[in-house]
C-alpha cells in the first residue's frame, strides 16, 4: 500500500533538515533540498525495514505536501 508522509523542511546553516511529521524519528540533513529529500527517502526505507524486522507497527502517513517559493 502506498503511503504519503508530510515532510517538514527547515533551512539550517549547513543546508536543510527534513523530518516526517507523522514519524518524527525519521529525520535527515542535506547540503541542498534535493540531497535532503533523497536522504530522507533512504532513511524512511531503512526505518520501514527495521520496523518490519522488529514486528512493530509502521506509522500511517496521510499527506503529500511541499511548499512552493515565489518572489513577491
C-alpha positions as CSV (number, residue, x, y, z in Angstrom):
1,X,0.0,0.0,0.0
2,X,1.3,3.4,-0.9
3,X,1.7,5.8,2.0
4,X,2.2,9.6,1.8
5,X,4.0,11.3,4.6
6,X,4.1,15.0,5.4
7,X,7.6,16.4,5.5
8,X,8.8,19.5,7.3
9,X,11.9,21.1,5.8
10,X,13.9,23.6,7.8
11,X,16.8,25.7,6.5
12,X,19.9,25.3,8.7
13,X,23.4,26.7,8.5
14,X,24.7,23.5,6.7
15,X,21.8,23.3,4.3
16,X,18.4,21.7,5.1
17,X,16.9,19.4,7.7
18,X,13.9,17.2,6.8
19,X,11.6,15.4,9.2
20,X,8.5,13.3,8.8
21,X,5.6,14.9,10.7
22,X,3.8,11.6,11.3
23,X,7.1,9.8,12.2
24,X,9.4,12.3,13.8
25,X,12.2,9.7,14.3
26,X,12.8,9.9,10.6
27,X,15.0,13.0,10.3
28,X,17.9,13.8,8.0
29,X,20.0,16.6,6.7
30,X,21.5,17.6,3.3
31,X,23.5,20.4,1.8
32,X,20.7,21.1,-0.7
33,X,17.0,20.4,-0.6
34,X,17.4,17.7,-3.2
35,X,20.1,15.9,-1.1
36,X,17.9,16.2,2.0
37,X,14.9,14.8,0.2
38,X,17.0,11.8,-1.2
39,X,18.5,11.2,2.3
40,X,15.0,11.3,3.8
41,X,13.7,8.8,1.3
42,X,16.6,6.5,2.2
43,X,16.1,6.9,5.9
44,X,12.4,6.2,5.5
45,X,13.1,3.0,3.6
46,X,15.6,1.9,6.3
47,X,13.1,2.7,9.1
48,X,10.3,0.7,7.4
49,X,12.7,-2.3,7.0
50,X,13.7,-2.1,10.7
51,X,10.1,-1.8,11.9
52,X,9.1,-4.8,9.8
53,X,12.0,-6.8,11.1
54,X,11.1,-6.0,14.7
55,X,7.4,-6.6,14.1
56,X,6.5,-3.0,15.0
57,X,3.5,-1.1,13.5
58,X,4.6,1.4,10.9
59,X,3.0,4.8,11.4
60,X,0.4,5.7,8.8
61,X,1.2,8.6,6.5
62,X,-1.7,10.6,5.1
63,X,-0.3,13.7,3.3
64,X,1.9,14.8,0.5
65,X,2.8,18.5,0.8
66,X,5.6,20.8,-0.3
67,X,6.0,24.5,-0.2
68,X,6.2,26.5,-3.4
69,X,8.5,29.5,-3.2
70,X,7.7,32.7,-5.1
71,X,9.3,36.0,-5.2
72,X,6.7,38.7,-4.4
